[in-house]
């Protein structure tokens, strides 16, 4: 059964949210989801680009108005 880890990176600036995601991916199992909460608009572009480059899976990106939720599934 997959788990979901939430990283609250609200208030952090690029590349902080991405760096927190990379660190968290090392600690979770394949198939687990990580949700990154971020107030930095760059996260919405940076995370999908990095995920595609390294071979994980993008979930949804949700605009909550004051922050975004970006969901990534560990694929390898």
N, C-alpha and C positions, 0 to 999 in steps of 0.2 A: 504494500500500500504506500502510495507516495505521500510525502509530507510537504508542507509549505512553510518556508522560513520567510519572515518579513524583516527587511532592512529599512529602518527609518533614517533616510539620508536627507530629510527635509532640512533646509538651511545650509547644506554643504554645496560647494560649487565644483564645477567640472575641474578635474576628473574624479573628484571624491566619490560620487555615487557609483561610478563604474569600478573604481578600485575596491570599494566595499563589496560589490557584486562578485568580482574576481576572487577575492579572499573567501567569500561565503561559498562559492562553487567548489572550492577545495575541501569543504567540510561536510557537504551533503552527498547523498547517494544518487546514482543515475536514476532518472525518473522523477526526482524531487523538484518542486517548483520553488523559486525565490521571487518574492515580490519586493521591488525596490520602490519606496516612496520618496519622491524628489520634488523640490520646488525649482530646480534648475532645468529650464526648458531644453538645454543641450542634451540632457539625459535621454529625451525622447528620440533623438537621432543617434547619439553615441552608442547606446546600448544595443539597438538592433544591428547597427553596422558591425560592432564587435562580435555579437552573437553569430551573425552570418559568417564572419571571417573564421571563427574558431570551431563552429559546428555544433553549437547548442541549438535549442528550439525557442523561438519567440512565442509567447502567449499574447494576451491582449495588452494594450496600452489604454489606460482610462484617464481622462481629464476630469479631475474632481473640482476644477475651478481654481483652488488655491494650491494644488499640487497634482502630480501625476503618479499613477501606479503603473509600473512596468513589470510584467511577469515573464520570467525566463525558466525554462525547464532544462535541467542538466541532462545532456544526451550522451555524454561519453566520460 
